[in-house]
Amino acid sequence: MALSALELGRMSRRVLLIAVLFTAVADPALANWWIVRASDGKCIVVDIEPTGKDKTVTKVGKDYYQTPDQAEADVKRLCKESKSGDQPAGKPGNAE
């Protein structure tokens, strides 16, 4: 029951195709999410892990989140920004 070279070639291509498809489907499921706080105090959810080299960004919350929804829920809990801090002092062109 030896396989011919042609059958081995077809099997190899099928295995490679299955591996590529699995990787393409599994990759988004394996993505991680982080919460970072910028130097201006605003928190955002990112899909690239903060390395610590950028001193203007601080990682907050858990080590990582499995979904962006989990991270956003923690942003609301961890990063309560004051409403007055979000508003500019005055609108451009308006003298107060």
C-alpha positions in Angstrom: 0.0 0.0 0.0 2.7 2.4 -1.0 1.7 5.9 -2.1 2.9 7.2 -5.4 4.8 10.4 -5.7 1.8 12.1 -7.3 -0.5 11.1 -4.4 2.1 12.3 -1.9 2.3 15.6 -3.7 -1.5 16.0 -3.6 -1.6 15.1 0.1 1.2 17.6 0.9 -0.7 20.4 -0.9 -3.9 19.5 1.0 -2.1 19.5 4.4 -0.5 22.9 3.5 -3.8 24.3 2.4 -5.5 23.1 5.6 -2.8 24.6 7.8 -3.0 28.0 6.0 -6.8 28.1 6.4 -6.6 27.1 10.0 -4.0 29.8 10.7 -6.1 32.5 8.9 -9.2 31.5 10.9 -7.5 31.1 14.2 -5.4 34.2 14.1 -8.2 36.7 15.0 -9.4 34.4 17.7 -5.9 34.5 19.3 -5.6 38.3 19.2 -5.0 40.0 22.5 -6.0 43.5 23.5 -4.5 46.0 26.0 -5.6 49.2 27.7 -3.1 52.1 27.6 -3.2 55.5 29.1 -1.5 58.3 27.2 0.3 61.2 28.8 -2.8 63.3 28.4 -4.7 60.9 30.6 -6.9 59.4 27.9 -7.3 55.6 27.8 -7.6 53.6 24.6 -7.8 49.9 23.7 -5.0 48.7 21.4 -4.2 45.4 19.7 -0.4 45.9 19.8 1.2 45.1 23.1 2.9 48.2 24.7 6.6 47.4 25.0 7.4 50.0 27.8 9.9 51.8 25.5 7.5 54.6 24.9 7.4 56.5 28.2 4.3 58.6 27.2 2.1 55.5 27.3 1.3 53.4 30.4 -0.4 50.0 30.3 -3.3 49.7 32.7 -5.6 46.9 33.7 -5.0 43.2 33.2 -2.0 41.8 31.4 -4.2 41.4 28.3 -7.8 40.9 27.3 -9.1 38.3 24.9 -11.7 40.5 23.3 -11.9 44.3 22.7 -15.3 44.2 24.5 -13.7 43.0 27.7 -11.0 45.7 27.4 -13.7 48.4 26.7 -15.6 47.3 29.8 -12.5 47.7 31.9 -11.8 51.1 30.3 -15.1 52.4 31.6 -14.3 51.1 35.1 -10.5 51.9 35.3 -10.2 55.1 33.3 -13.0 57.4 34.5 -11.9 60.7 33.0 -13.4 63.9 34.4 -16.0 65.5 32.2 -14.5 68.9 32.7 -11.1 67.6 31.5 -12.5 66.5 28.2 -13.9 69.9 27.3 -11.6 72.6 25.8 -11.3 75.9 27.7 -13.1 77.8 24.9 -14.1 77.4 21.3 -11.6 78.8 18.8 -12.8 82.2 17.5 -15.0 82.9 20.5 -13.9 85.5 23.0 -15.1 84.8 26.5 
